[in-house]
Amino acid sequence: MTRRMLRREKDEARTRFLNGEGYRVIRFWNNDVMTNVEGVIAEIARNLPSELRGSFA
């Protein structure tokens, strides 16, 4: 099994765990966080439950 496959399996297991705990996982590329932080924040705001959106969305 390659490192990439192991990493993917760990990511999937982590996501399943977090989903089971009631969290929603949104993934971003590092490059997007570093170069497009406004877009990342906007995407996070769009994915907030409506009662938490307030003035963010």
Backbone bond lengths (Angstrom), bond angles and torsions (degrees), N, CA, C in turn:
res aa  C-N    CA-C-N  psi(-1)  N-CA   C-N-CA  omega(-1)  CA-C   N-CA-C  phi
1 M - - - 1.449 - - 1.531 108.55 -
2 T 1.327 116.10 133.39 1.460 119.92 -177.44 1.532 111.13 -79.40
3 R 1.310 115.15 163.87 1.473 120.04 177.37 1.515 111.60 -59.87
4 R 1.311 115.20 -39.88 1.466 119.85 179.94 1.526 110.65 -61.22
5 M 1.318 116.60 -42.52 1.463 120.48 178.86 1.528 110.90 -65.39
6 L 1.323 116.89 -41.28 1.466 120.52 178.11 1.523 110.97 -63.73
7 R 1.315 116.40 -42.89 1.463 120.58 178.90 1.523 110.61 -62.69
8 R 1.325 115.78 -42.66 1.466 120.09 179.45 1.525 110.82 -63.35
9 E 1.317 116.74 -42.74 1.470 120.23 178.26 1.523 111.08 -62.17
10 K 1.339 116.47 -42.43 1.472 119.58 178.06 1.520 110.75 -63.69
11 D 1.342 117.36 -43.23 1.467 121.17 177.85 1.524 110.75 -60.31
12 E 1.329 116.67 -44.22 1.460 120.36 -179.63 1.524 111.17 -65.19
13 A 1.328 117.11 -41.00 1.468 120.39 178.17 1.530 110.28 -64.42
14 R 1.315 117.27 -42.25 1.465 121.47 178.60 1.524 110.37 -62.85
15 T 1.332 116.36 -43.10 1.464 120.43 179.42 1.523 110.52 -63.71
16 R 1.321 117.98 -43.52 1.475 120.51 177.88 1.517 110.41 -59.99
17 F 1.331 117.03 -43.61 1.463 120.62 179.13 1.524 110.53 -60.80
18 L 1.334 116.61 -50.74 1.461 120.34 -178.31 1.529 111.63 -62.43
19 N 1.332 117.27 -40.85 1.464 120.46 176.12 1.521 110.69 -60.76
20 G 1.317 116.62 -40.49 1.460 121.48 178.49 1.519 112.69 -64.74
21 E 1.318 116.58 -25.58 1.467 121.85 178.09 1.532 111.72 -88.58
22 G 1.336 116.16 1.29 1.459 120.30 177.40 1.510 115.01 96.52
23 Y 1.324 117.93 7.93 1.456 121.38 179.29 1.523 110.31 -97.21
24 R 1.321 115.61 152.06 1.455 121.12 173.70 1.526 107.21 -110.01
25 V 1.293 117.13 131.86 1.463 121.71 -178.29 1.525 109.43 -97.24
26 I 1.317 115.41 128.12 1.462 122.07 174.44 1.524 105.74 -120.80
27 R 1.300 117.56 124.52 1.458 120.75 -177.14 1.528 110.86 -105.18
28 F 1.319 114.38 142.86 1.459 122.03 177.60 1.517 108.65 -131.68
29 W 1.309 115.79 146.66 1.450 120.46 172.87 1.525 108.50 -71.90
30 N 1.324 117.25 144.02 1.466 121.45 177.45 1.520 111.22 -53.58
31 N 1.315 116.19 -42.12 1.460 120.92 -179.35 1.528 111.01 -59.02
32 D 1.333 117.90 -40.02 1.462 120.44 178.43 1.522 111.10 -64.73
33 V 1.317 117.12 -41.07 1.468 120.50 179.48 1.529 109.98 -63.76
34 M 1.310 116.96 -39.12 1.457 120.75 -176.68 1.531 113.35 -78.31
35 T 1.327 117.40 -31.09 1.462 119.41 -173.04 1.519 114.03 -113.34
36 N 1.328 117.98 -11.64 1.461 121.25 -176.20 1.527 109.81 -141.35
37 V 1.315 116.45 51.45 1.467 120.09 -174.93 1.534 111.12 -61.31
38 E 1.323 118.06 -34.05 1.465 120.02 178.84 1.522 110.87 -63.36
39 G 1.322 116.28 -41.20 1.465 120.51 178.11 1.518 111.86 -66.12
40 V 1.330 116.61 -38.12 1.464 121.17 177.86 1.525 109.94 -64.72
41 I 1.328 116.73 -45.18 1.463 120.57 179.08 1.523 110.20 -62.57
42 A 1.327 117.05 -41.95 1.464 120.63 179.22 1.525 110.98 -61.69
43 E 1.322 116.97 -40.63 1.474 120.70 179.06 1.521 110.69 -65.99
44 I 1.315 116.72 -41.14 1.472 120.01 177.00 1.528 109.07 -61.88
45 A 1.328 117.40 -45.71 1.465 121.16 179.99 1.522 111.32 -59.97
46 R 1.348 117.03 -41.24 1.468 120.60 179.05 1.520 111.92 -62.80
47 N 1.320 117.28 -25.84 1.463 121.30 -176.97 1.525 113.88 -96.40
48 L 1.330 117.25 0.24 1.455 119.96 176.43 1.524 109.85 -71.62
49 P 1.326 117.27 147.76 1.469 118.88 172.32 1.527 108.98 -58.62
50 S 1.321 117.34 146.81 1.468 121.04 -174.13 1.519 112.80 -55.22
51 E 1.318 118.19 -35.13 1.470 119.86 -178.65 1.538 112.49 -69.81
52 L 1.323 117.70 -15.39 1.467 121.16 179.52 1.530 112.43 -102.51
53 R 1.298 118.10 -7.57 1.465 120.70 -174.16 1.508 113.04 -66.49
54 G 1.304 118.28 -44.70 1.452 120.71 -179.58 1.511 111.30 49.79
55 S 1.300 116.70 -125.97 1.471 121.29 -178.19 1.520 112.70 -92.90
56 F 1.331 117.60 7.02 1.463 120.08 -176.53 1.523 112.16 -77.95
57 A 1.326 117.75 -33.98 1.476 119.47 -173.21 1.510 111.76 -101.25
